[in-house]
Amino acid sequence: MAGNTFGKIFSLTTYGESHGVALGGVIDGCPAGVTIDVAAIQEDLNRRRPGQSAIVTQRKEPDTVAIHSGVFEGVSTGTPIGFTIVNTNQKSKDYSHIKDSYRPSHADYVYDKKYGIRDYRGGGRSSARETAARVVAGSIAKQFIAPVSIRAFVSAVGELSLENPQNTHDFSSIESNPVRCPDPAMAAQMETYIKQIRKEGDTVGGVVTCVIKNVPIGLGEPVFDKLHASLGQAMLSINAVKGFEYGSGFAGAKRKGSAHNDLYNEDGTTKTNYSGGVQGGISNGMDIYFNVAFKPVATIMQNQETIDKKGDKVVMEGKGRHDPCVVPRAVPIVEAMAALVLADFSLRNKNAKT
């Protein structure tokens, strides 16, 4: 299987399956001398881990990271950083009913056709559990790129959404509720709605918004490796993501150029930020902000018609432990992938000029 590595200089290779012994990764290209705060890494993992509230999957995993190489006395050595996260609460029997059939809107069918074999236990490699390794690497990337600040939060669940989420809310309140929405009143509505959806045996999608502050000017390459293009690739590689927009996004298509152009202040900042902090594929020093759309989780607790390996129609029963809405746990994943992109471009930018 190809495609398990992300990044060109600061890179992450992940391994492991949802119901295997462990997940893990190898980070290459992290410079020596970076202070590695393991407690901060674990805190990011705790924000992603299952079983953390009543509105997420009840699989109970401690998701404790163990770093095996590349860090000595709390500082990166410049060698590959290897780490593992042991799986402790697999219930593979919950998936025995799909051994020979395919879950609708999952990767089951295409995996079987592509590889001729699949790990049906929780989706194997296609499971969103793989993202735990991304969170570890992203947390280390955050520490490398400081004082750049990356904050993601839930801005929409179904039809419930915030207006102008990137600049009208107190980001310090994001972790004060299980939905991770910075507006307490909207968060309460979202939580009630997600619980209702769970009782119905159904799922719902949502949007995660990310705001990146203190970004230096000059990150990104102006042709194929535009900064926003790499951010888009990073976000679209996350399980269940169906859309990515930055800056004014699709709403910008409705504007005239005279209303959309970001006019300059004398210090090089801009009066508006419809560009979303990126111009010509290169960061301009303004805040970078973008939205990531997540579909409803494909596994629902309802019977659905599907097909088996023989092509015969069968009825699949909804079983197992699953998120009714993925976006609250996706917040640290979005932050992690953004951090990996910025860390990689920060290193690539060192040879931009003498």
KEKE-3310 file (N, C-alpha, C; in steps of 0.2 Angstrom, whole numbers, plus 5000, padded with zeros to 4 digits):
npx = (5004:5003:5006:5007:5014:5016:5021:5036:5049:5048:5041:5028:5026:5013:5007:4998:4982:4964:4960:4971:4987:4993:4994:5004:5019:5032:5041:5050:5063:5062:5070:5085:5085:5073:5062:5052:5037:5029:5018:5009:5007:5000:4989:4983:4980:4971:4960:4956:4953:4943:4927:4926:4916:4897:4893:4901:4909:4909:4919:4933:4947:4964:4973:4987:5003:5019:5035:5048:5060:5072:5071:5079:5081:5071:5072:5072:5082:5086:5086:5075:5059:5051:5035:5022:5005:4996:4982:4969:4956:4948:4934:4932:4923:4911:4911:4910:4898:4900:4909:4909:4902:4898:4899:4888:4894:4906:4924:4925:4921:4929:4942:4942:4941:4952:4964:4961:4960:4954:4954:4942:4938:4933:4936:4949:4964:4958:4950:4946:4953:4966:4970:4975:4989:4992:4989:4998:5010:5007:5005:5019:5024:5017:5024:5036:5034:5030:5030:5017:5000:4987:4970:4957:4939:4922:4910:4898:4884:4875:4861:4863:4873:4887:4888:4900:4912:4926:4930:4922:4920:4925:4939:4944:4935:4933:4936:4927:4915:4908:4906:4914:4912:4914:4904:4894:4879:4875:4883:4876:4864:4869:4874:4862:4855:4864:4863:4850:4850:4858:4849:4840:4847:4854:4866:4875:4882:4895:4904:4921:4930:4945:4958:4973:4985:4999:5007:5021:5027:5028:5027:5024:5024:5024:5018:5014:5014:5006:5002:4989:4984:4991:4986:4973:4974:4979:4968:4958:4963:4959:4948:4931:4930:4922:4923:4933:4937:4945:4948:4937:4931:4918:4908:4915:4914:4903:4905:4910:4926:4930:4924:4930:4944:4958:4963:4979:4986:4998:5008:5009:5000:4983:4967:4955:4952:4949:4957:4961:4973:4982:4991:4993:4997:5006:5009:5004:5005:4994:4980:4977:4963:4951:4938:4932:4922:4913:4906:4890:4893:4896:4892:4877:4865:4855:4845:4851:4851:4862:4876:4884:4900:4897:4889:4876:4861:4859:4853:4860:4864:4865:4878:4890:4902:4900:4903:4890:4891:4905:4913:4916:4927:4936:4942:4955:4962:4961:4969:4981:4985:4985:4996:5007:5008:5012:5024:5032:5033:5039:5052:5055:5056:5068:5077:5073:5079:5095)
npy = (4994:5011:5028:5032:5042:5059:5075:5083:5088:5090:5076:5063:5046:5034:5020:5005:4997:4999:4988:4982:4977:4989:5007:5019:5029:5037:5051:5061:5072:5082:5095:5095:5099:5104:5107:5095:5093:5081:5080:5089:5084:5072:5078:5083:5071:5066:5075:5070:5057:5042:5039:5050:5058:5060:5061:5055:5041:5026:5018:5013:5020:5023:5029:5032:5039:5032:5037:5031:5034:5047:5057:5064:5067:5075:5083:5085:5075:5076:5064:5051:5052:5040:5032:5024:5020:5010:4999:4995:4992:4984:4977:4966:4956:4963:4966:4955:4952:4959:4953:4947:4956:4972:4988:5002:5017:5016:5011:4998:4990:4996:4994:4980:4977:4983:4978:4964:4959:4962:4970:4968:4972:4985:4992:4992:4998:5009:5015:5029:5029:5029:5042:5045:5044:5055:5066:5065:5068:5080:5088:5088:5096:5108:5112:5115:5125:5136:5153:5152:5150:5138:5136:5126:5123:5118:5124:5121:5110:5099:5108:5118:5132:5144:5161:5170:5163:5164:5176:5181:5176:5170:5161:5155:5148:5136:5123:5121:5114:5099:5098:5107:5120:5137:5146:5146:5145:5141:5129:5121:5119:5112:5100:5095:5092:5082:5072:5068:5064:5053:5045:5041:5032:5037:5048:5063:5077:5090:5105:5110:5124:5132:5143:5151:5160:5172:5169:5168:5179:5172:5158:5143:5138:5145:5138:5123:5119:5127:5136:5135:5125:5114:5114:5111:5098:5091:5092:5086:5073:5068:5057:5056:5069:5080:5093:5108:5125:5140:5157:5169:5159:5149:5159:5170:5169:5176:5189:5206:5211:5223:5224:5213:5213:5214:5228:5237:5241:5254:5247:5235:5225:5220:5228:5221:5203:5194:5185:5176:5175:5170:5173:5172:5159:5160:5163:5178:5185:5188:5182:5165:5157:5144:5132:5116:5103:5090:5074:5065:5052:5036:5023:5018:5016:5007:4996:4992:4991:4981:4974:4958:4949:4940:4948:4947:4954:4959:4962:4973:4974:4987:4989:4990:5002:5019:5036:5048:5060:5066:5078:5085:5077:5078:5090:5092:5084:5092:5103:5097:5092:5104:5110:5101:5104:5118:5116:5109:5118:5128:5123:5121:5134:5139:5139:5149:5161:5169)
npz = (5000:4995:4999:5013:5019:5023:5019:5014:5019:5033:5038:5040:5043:5044:5053:5056:5061:5065:5074:5076:5085:5088:5084:5075:5071:5061:5062:5052:5049:5058:5066:5076:5093:5097:5110:5117:5123:5131:5138:5133:5120:5124:5129:5117:5111:5120:5118:5106:5108:5109:5118:5127:5130:5131:5118:5109:5101:5112:5113:5124:5125:5131:5124:5125:5122:5117:5115:5106:5100:5094:5103:5117:5133:5134:5122:5104:5094:5081:5074:5067:5074:5082:5087:5097:5099:5109:5105:5116:5118:5109:5100:5091:5087:5085:5072:5065:5057:5046:5038:5026:5018:5013:5020:5017:5009:5015:5015:5012:5001:4990:4995:4995:4982:4976:4983:4985:4998:5014:5030:5040:5053:5061:5050:5048:5041:5035:5044:5055:5066:5063:5063:5075:5076:5068:5076:5086:5079:5074:5085:5089:5079:5081:5092:5086:5077:5085:5088:5081:5081:5081:5080:5081:5079:5082:5070:5064:5065:5057:5052:5061:5064:5066:5063:5053:5059:5061:5067:5077:5089:5106:5107:5118:5125:5118:5123:5133:5132:5127:5113:5107:5103:5101:5105:5119:5120:5107:5107:5116:5110:5099:5106:5111:5100:5093:5103:5101:5088:5090:5097:5088:5081:5071:5061:5060:5050:5049:5052:5054:5059:5056:5063:5060:5068:5069:5058:5048:5034:5018:5018:5008:4991:4974:4963:4960:4973:4982:4997:5001:4994:4998:5011:5009:5003:5014:5023:5016:5016:5028:5036:5032:5027:5016:5010:5007:5011:5010:5016:5009:5002:4994:4995:4990:4977:4973:4974:4968:4960:4965:4977:4984:4984:4994:5002:5005:5020:5026:5033:5026:5030:5028:5024:5024:5024:5014:5007:5015:5022:5013:4998:4981:4983:4994:5011:5018:5030:5037:5046:5044:5038:5037:5032:5035:5029:5036:5032:5037:5049:5042:5047:5054:5066:5061:5051:5034:5017:5007:4998:4997:4995:4985:4977:4980:4986:5003:5020:5031:5048:5060:5070:5084:5091:5088:5082:5083:5078:5070:5071:5084:5089:5078:5079:5085:5075:5063:5067:5069:5056:5050:5056:5053:5039:5040:5047:5038:5027:5033:5035:5022:5017:5021:5011:5002:4999:5000)
capx = (5000:5007:5003:5006:5018:5014:5026:5042:5055:5045:5036:5025:5023:5009:5006:4993:4975:4959:4959:4978:4990:4995:4995:5010:5021:5039:5042:5057:5065:5061:5076:5087:5085:5066:5059:5046:5032:5025:5011:5005:5006:4995:4983:4980:4977:4965:4955:4954:4952:4935:4924:4928:4909:4891:4891:4905:4909:4910:4925:4937:4955:4967:4977:4994:5008:5025:5040:5054:5067:5072:5070:5083:5081:5065:5074:5073:5089:5087:5085:5068:5055:5046:5031:5017:4999:4993:4975:4967:4949:4945:4929:4932:4916:4906:4911:4909:4893:4902:4915:4908:4898:4901:4895:4887:4898:4913:4929:4925:4920:4934:4948:4942:4942:4959:4969:4959:4959:4953:4953:4935:4938:4933:4938:4957:4968:4953:4947:4948:4958:4973:4972:4978:4996:4993:4988:5005:5015:5004:5007:5026:5024:5015:5029:5042:5032:5028:5023:5012:4995:4982:4965:4951:4933:4916:4906:4892:4882:4869:4859:4865:4879:4889:4890:4907:4915:4933:4932:4917:4919:4930:4942:4946:4929:4932:4936:4923:4909:4910:4905:4920:4910:4916:4898:4890:4872:4875:4886:4871:4859:4872:4874:4855:4854:4868:4860:4843:4852:4860:4843:4837:4851:4857:4872:4874:4889:4896:4910:4926:4933:4952:4961:4980:4988:5006:5010:5026:5026:5033:5026:5021:5027:5019:5015:5010:5014:5003:5001:4982:4983:4993:4981:4967:4976:4980:4961:4954:4965:4956:4942:4924:4930:4919:4925:4938:4937:4949:4946:4930:4928:4913:4905:4919:4912:4897:4907:4914:4932:4930:4922:4933:4951:4961:4968:4984:4988:5005:5013:5009:4994:4977:4961:4951:4956:4945:4962:4962:4980:4986:4990:4998:5000:5011:5006:5005:5006:4987:4977:4974:4957:4947:4932:4932:4916:4913:4899:4888:4897:4893:4889:4871:4862:4848:4846:4852:4852:4869:4878:4890:4905:4895:4885:4869:4858:4858:4852:4865:4862:4869:4881:4896:4902:4902:4901:4884:4894:4912:4916:4920:4934:4940:4945:4963:4965:4962:4974:4987:4986:4988:5003:5011:5009:5016:5031:5035:5034:5044:5059:5057:5057:5074:5081:5070:5084:5101)
capy = (5000:5017:5034:5032:5047:5065:5080:5083:5088:5087:5071:5058:5040:5031:5013:5002:4996:5000:4983:4979:4978:4996:5012:5023:5033:5039:5058:5062:5079:5087:5098:5094:5105:5106:5105:5091:5092:5075:5081:5093:5079:5068:5082:5083:5065:5066:5078:5066:5050:5040:5038:5056:5062:5056:5062:5052:5033:5024:5014:5016:5019:5028:5032:5034:5038:5030:5039:5026:5037:5054:5062:5063:5072:5080:5087:5081:5074:5077:5058:5050:5051:5034:5032:5020:5020:5003:4997:4991:4990:4982:4972:4964:4953:4968:4967:4948:4952:4962:4949:4945:4961:4979:4994:5008:5023:5015:5009:4991:4988:4998:4990:4973:4976:4985:4974:4957:4957:4968:4969:4971:4974:4992:4996:4991:5004:5014:5018:5035:5028:5030:5049:5046:5045:5062:5070:5065:5072:5087:5091:5090:5101:5114:5114:5117:5131:5141:5155:5151:5148:5135:5134:5124:5122:5116:5130:5119:5103:5099:5115:5123:5135:5150:5166:5173:5160:5165:5182:5184:5172:5169:5155:5152:5144:5130:5117:5122:5110:5093:5099:5111:5126:5143:5149:5142:5144:5137:5123:5118:5117:5106:5094:5092:5089:5076:5067:5067:5060:5046:5041:5039:5028:5040:5052:5070:5080:5097:5109:5113:5130:5133:5150:5151:5167:5173:5165:5173:5180:5168:5150:5141:5139:5148:5135:5117:5118:5133:5134:5133:5119:5109:5114:5107:5091:5089:5092:5081:5067:5066:5053:5059:5076:5081:5099:5113:5131:5145:5164:5170:5152:5149:5165:5175:5169:5180:5196:5209:5212:5229:5222:5207:5214:5216:5234:5237:5247:5256:5242:5228:5221:5222:5231:5215:5197:5189:5180:5170:5174:5167:5177:5169:5153:5161:5167:5186:5187:5189:5176:5160:5153:5139:5128:5109:5100:5082:5071:5061:5045:5031:5018:5020:5010:5006:4991:4995:4986:4982:4968:4954:4947:4937:4952:4946:4959:4957:4967:4974:4977:4992:4987:4993:5009:5024:5043:5050:5066:5066:5084:5086:5074:5080:5097:5091:5082:5097:5107:5093:5092:5111:5111:5097:5108:5124:5114:5107:5124:5132:5121:5122:5141:5141:5140:5153:5166:5169)
capz = (5000:4995:5001:5020:5021:5022:5020:5010:5023:5040:5036:5044:5040:5049:5052:5060:5060:5070:5078:5077:5091:5090:5079:5077:5066:5061:5060:5049:5047:5064:5068:5083:5098:5098:5116:5116:5128:5130:5141:5128:5115:5127:5130:5111:5110:5125:5114:5100:5110:5110:5125:5131:5132:5129:5111:5104:5102:5119:5114:5129:5124:5134:5119:5128:5117:5119:5111:5106:5097:5092:5109:5122:5139:5132:5116:5098:5092:5074:5071:5066:5080:5082:5093:5096:5103:5109:5106:5122:5119:5103:5101:5084:5086:5083:5065:5062:5053:5039:5036:5019:5015:5012:5023:5013:5010:5018:5010:5012:4994:4986:4997:4993:4974:4975:4986:4986:5005:5018:5037:5041:5060:5062:5044:5047:5039:5033:5050:5057:5072:5061:5064:5082:5074:5065:5081:5089:5074:5073:5092:5089:5074:5084:5096:5082:5073:5089:5091:5077:5085:5077:5084:5077:5083:5078:5069:5062:5066:5053:5050:5066:5062:5068:5058:5054:5065:5061:5070:5081:5095:5111:5106:5124:5127:5114:5127:5139:5131:5123:5106:5105:5099:5106:5107:5124:5118:5101:5109:5120:5105:5095:5110:5112:5093:5092:5107:5098:5082:5092:5100:5082:5077:5064:5062:5056:5048:5052:5049:5058:5056:5059:5062:5062:5069:5069:5052:5045:5027:5014:5017:5002:4984:4970:4958:4962:4981:4985:5004:5002:4990:5003:5017:5006:5003:5021:5026:5012:5018:5034:5035:5032:5025:5010:5007:5010:5008:5014:5015:5007:4999:4988:4995:4986:4969:4972:4975:4963:4962:4969:4984:4986:4984:5001:5001:5009:5025:5025:5035:5023:5032:5023:5028:5025:5024:5010:5004:5020:5024:5007:4991:4976:4986:4999:5016:5018:5037:5040:5049:5039:5041:5033:5034:5033:5030:5037:5031:5043:5049:5037:5051:5057:5070:5057:5045:5028:5011:5004:4994:4999:4991:4979:4973:4982:4991:5010:5025:5036:5054:5063:5077:5086:5095:5083:5083:5080:5074:5071:5071:5090:5089:5073:5080:5086:5069:5059:5070:5068:5049:5048:5059:5049:5033:5041:5049:5032:5023:5037:5033:5014:5016:5022:5005:4997:4997:5004)
cpx = (5004:5003:5002:5011:5016:5019:5032:5049:5053:5040:5034:5023:5020:5008:5000:4986:4970:4959:4966:4981:4991:4994:5002:5013:5029:5039:5049:5058:5064:5068:5078:5086:5078:5064:5053:5043:5028:5018:5007:5003:5000:4989:4979:4977:4971:4959:4952:4951:4944:4934:4925:4921:4903:4890:4896:4905:4911:4916:4930:4944:4958:4972:4984:4999:5015:5030:5046:5061:5066:5071:5074:5083:5076:5067:5075:5080:5091:5086:5077:5065:5050:5042:5025:5011:4996:4986:4974:4960:4945:4939:4927:4926:4911:4906:4911:4904:4894:4908:4915:4903:4900:4896:4894:4891:4904:4918:4929:4925:4927:4941:4948:4944:4950:4964:4967:4959:4958:4952:4947:4934:4938:4935:4946:4960:4964:4950:4950:4953:4965:4975:4975:4986:4997:4993:4995:5010:5013:5006:5014:5027:5022:5020:5035:5040:5030:5032:5017:5006:4989:4976:4959:4945:4927:4912:4899:4891:4875:4867:4861:4872:4880:4889:4897:4911:4922:4935:4927:4916:4926:4933:4944:4941:4928:4931:4931:4916:4911:4909:4911:4918:4911:4910:4894:4883:4871:4878:4880:4866:4862:4872:4867:4854:4858:4865:4854:4845:4854:4854:4840:4841:4854:4863:4871:4881:4889:4902:4915:4930:4940:4955:4968:4982:4996:5010:5015:5024:5030:5032:5022:5025:5022:5016:5011:5009:5011:5001:4993:4980:4985:4989:4975:4969:4976:4973:4957:4957:4962:4949:4936:4924:4927:4921:4930:4937:4941:4947:4939:4927:4923:4909:4908:4917:4906:4899:4910:4921:4933:4928:4926:4941:4953:4966:4973:4984:4996:5010:5013:5003:4988:4971:4956:4955:4952:4950:4963:4969:4985:4985:4995:5001:5004:5007:5008:5005:4999:4985:4975:4968:4953:4942:4933:4925:4916:4906:4897:4892:4893:4889:4883:4868:4855:4850:4847:4853:4859:4870:4884:4895:4903:4890:4877:4867:4857:4856:4857:4862:4867:4871:4887:4896:4905:4900:4895:4886:4901:4916:4919:4927:4938:4944:4953:4966:4966:4968:4981:4989:4989:4995:5008:5013:5013:5023:5035:5037:5039:5051:5060:5058:5064:5079:5078:5075:5090:5101)
cpy = (5006:5022:5034:5038:5054:5070:5078:5083:5086:5083:5066:5052:5037:5024:5010:5002:4998:4995:4979:4980:4985:5000:5015:5026:5035:5046:5059:5070:5084:5089:5096:5100:5108:5103:5101:5090:5087:5076:5085:5088:5074:5072:5083:5077:5064:5069:5074:5059:5048:5039:5044:5060:5057:5057:5059:5044:5031:5019:5017:5015:5025:5032:5036:5033:5036:5032:5034:5029:5044:5059:5060:5068:5077:5085:5083:5081:5075:5070:5056:5049:5045:5034:5027:5022:5013:5003:4993:4989:4988:4977:4970:4960:4957:4969:4960:4948:4955:4959:4948:4950:4968:4984:4999:5014:5022:5013:5002:4988:4989:4994:4983:4972:4978:4980:4966:4955:4963:4966:4972:4973:4981:4996:4995:4998:5010:5018:5025:5035:5029:5037:5050:5048:5052:5067:5071:5069:5079:5091:5093:5096:5108:5117:5117:5124:5137:5147:5155:5148:5145:5133:5132:5123:5120:5122:5128:5112:5103:5106:5120:5126:5142:5155:5169:5170:5162:5171:5185:5180:5171:5162:5151:5147:5137:5124:5116:5117:5104:5093:5103:5117:5132:5147:5145:5140:5140:5130:5118:5115:5111:5100:5091:5088:5082:5070:5064:5062:5053:5042:5038:5034:5030:5044:5058:5073:5086:5100:5111:5119:5130:5140:5149:5158:5167:5170:5170:5173:5175:5161:5148:5142:5141:5144:5129:5116:5124:5131:5132:5127:5113:5108:5110:5100:5088:5088:5086:5074:5064:5062:5057:5066:5076:5088:5103:5119:5136:5152:5165:5164:5153:5156:5171:5175:5174:5187:5199:5210:5218:5229:5217:5208:5217:5222:5234:5243:5248:5251:5235:5224:5223:5224:5225:5209:5192:5184:5175:5169:5171:5171:5174:5162:5153:5165:5174:5189:5188:5182:5171:5157:5149:5135:5121:5105:5092:5079:5067:5054:5040:5025:5021:5014:5008:5000:4995:4990:4987:4975:4964:4952:4944:4942:4952:4952:4956:4963:4967:4977:4982:4990:4991:4999:5014:5031:5045:5057:5066:5072:5086:5083:5075:5086:5096:5088:5087:5101:5103:5093:5099:5112:5107:5101:5114:5122:5112:5113:5128:5130:5122:5129:5143:5142:5144:5159:5166:5175)
cpz = (5000:4998:5009:5023:5019:5023:5016:5014:5030:5038:5041:5040:5046:5048:5057:5058:5066:5076:5079:5084:5093:5083:5080:5071:5067:5059:5058:5048:5052:5066:5075:5087:5099:5105:5115:5122:5128:5133:5137:5122:5118:5128:5123:5109:5114:5121:5108:5102:5110:5117:5130:5133:5130:5122:5106:5105:5109:5119:5119:5128:5127:5129:5121:5123:5120:5114:5111:5104:5095:5097:5114:5127:5137:5126:5110:5097:5085:5070:5071:5073:5079:5088:5091:5101:5103:5109:5112:5122:5113:5104:5094:5083:5084:5076:5061:5056:5046:5036:5028:5015:5016:5015:5018:5014:5014:5013:5009:5005:4990:4988:4995:4986:4973:4977:4986:4993:5009:5026:5039:5048:5060:5055:5043:5046:5037:5039:5052:5063:5070:5062:5071:5081:5072:5071:5085:5085:5074:5079:5092:5084:5077:5088:5092:5079:5078:5088:5087:5081:5080:5082:5080:5082:5079:5077:5066:5063:5062:5051:5055:5065:5065:5062:5059:5059:5066:5065:5075:5088:5100:5110:5113:5127:5123:5118:5133:5138:5127:5115:5103:5101:5104:5108:5112:5122:5112:5103:5112:5115:5101:5099:5110:5105:5092:5097:5104:5092:5084:5094:5094:5078:5071:5066:5058:5055:5052:5049:5055:5055:5060:5058:5065:5062:5070:5064:5049:5037:5024:5014:5011:4996:4979:4965:4960:4969:4984:4992:5005:4999:4995:5009:5015:5006:5010:5024:5023:5013:5024:5033:5036:5029:5017:5006:5011:5007:5013:5012:5014:5004:4994:4989:4991:4979:4968:4972:4968:4965:4966:4976:4988:4987:4992:5000:5006:5014:5023:5028:5032:5025:5027:5027:5029:5024:5020:5007:5009:5022:5019:5001:4987:4978:4992:5005:5016:5025:5040:5042:5043:5042:5035:5036:5031:5034:5031:5036:5037:5043:5046:5041:5055:5061:5067:5052:5038:5023:5008:5000:4998:4994:4984:4974:4975:4987:4998:5014:5030:5042:5057:5070:5078:5090:5090:5085:5080:5076:5075:5072:5078:5091:5084:5074:5080:5079:5064:5061:5068:5061:5047:5050:5055:5042:5034:5043:5043:5028:5027:5035:5026:5013:5017:5016:5000:4995:5002:5009)
residu = (MET:ALA:GLY:ASN:THR:PHE:GLY:LYS:ILE:PHE:SER:LEU:THR:THR:TYR:GLY:GLU:SER:HIS:GLY:VAL:ALA:LEU:GLY:GLY:VAL:ILE:ASP:GLY:CYS:PRO:ALA:GLY:VAL:THR:ILE:ASP:VAL:ALA:ALA:ILE:GLN:GLU:ASP:LEU:ASN:ARG:ARG:ARG:PRO:GLY:GLN:SER:ALA:ILE:VAL:THR:GLN:ARG:LYS:GLU:PRO:ASP:THR:VAL:ALA:ILE:HIS:SER:GLY:VAL:PHE:GLU:GLY:VAL:SER:THR:GLY:THR:PRO:ILE:GLY:PHE:THR:ILE:VAL:ASN:THR:ASN:GLN:LYS:SER:LYS:ASP:TYR:SER:HIS:ILE:LYS:ASP:SER:TYR:ARG:PRO:SER:HIS:ALA:ASP:TYR:VAL:TYR:ASP:LYS:LYS:TYR:GLY:ILE:ARG:ASP:TYR:ARG:GLY:GLY:GLY:ARG:SER:SER:ALA:ARG:GLU:THR:ALA:ALA:ARG:VAL:VAL:ALA:GLY:SER:ILE:ALA:LYS:GLN:PHE:ILE:ALA:PRO:VAL:SER:ILE:ARG:ALA:PHE:VAL:SER:ALA:VAL:GLY:GLU:LEU:SER:LEU:GLU:ASN:PRO:GLN:ASN:THR:HIS:ASP:PHE:SER:SER:ILE:GLU:SER:ASN:PRO:VAL:ARG:CYS:PRO:ASP:PRO:ALA:MET:ALA:ALA:GLN:MET:GLU:THR:TYR:ILE:LYS:GLN:ILE:ARG:LYS:GLU:GLY:ASP:THR:VAL:GLY:GLY:VAL:VAL:THR:CYS:VAL:ILE:LYS:ASN:VAL:PRO:ILE:GLY:LEU:GLY:GLU:PRO:VAL:PHE:ASP:LYS:LEU:HIS:ALA:SER:LEU:GLY:GLN:ALA:MET:LEU:SER:ILE:ASN:ALA:VAL:LYS:GLY:PHE:GLU:TYR:GLY:SER:GLY:PHE:ALA:GLY:ALA:LYS:ARG:LYS:GLY:SER:ALA:HIS:ASN:ASP:LEU:TYR:ASN:GLU:ASP:GLY:THR:THR:LYS:THR:ASN:TYR:SER:GLY:GLY:VAL:GLN:GLY:GLY:ILE:SER:ASN:GLY:MET:ASP:ILE:TYR:PHE:ASN:VAL:ALA:PHE:LYS:PRO:VAL:ALA:THR:ILE:MET:GLN:ASN:GLN:GLU:THR:ILE:ASP:LYS:LYS:GLY:ASP:LYS:VAL:VAL:MET:GLU:GLY:LYS:GLY:ARG:HIS:ASP:PRO:CYS:VAL:VAL:PRO:ARG:ALA:VAL:PRO:ILE:VAL:GLU:ALA:MET:ALA:ALA:LEU:VAL:LEU:ALA:ASP:PHE:SER:LEU:ARG:ASN:LYS:ASN:ALA:LYS:THR)
# end
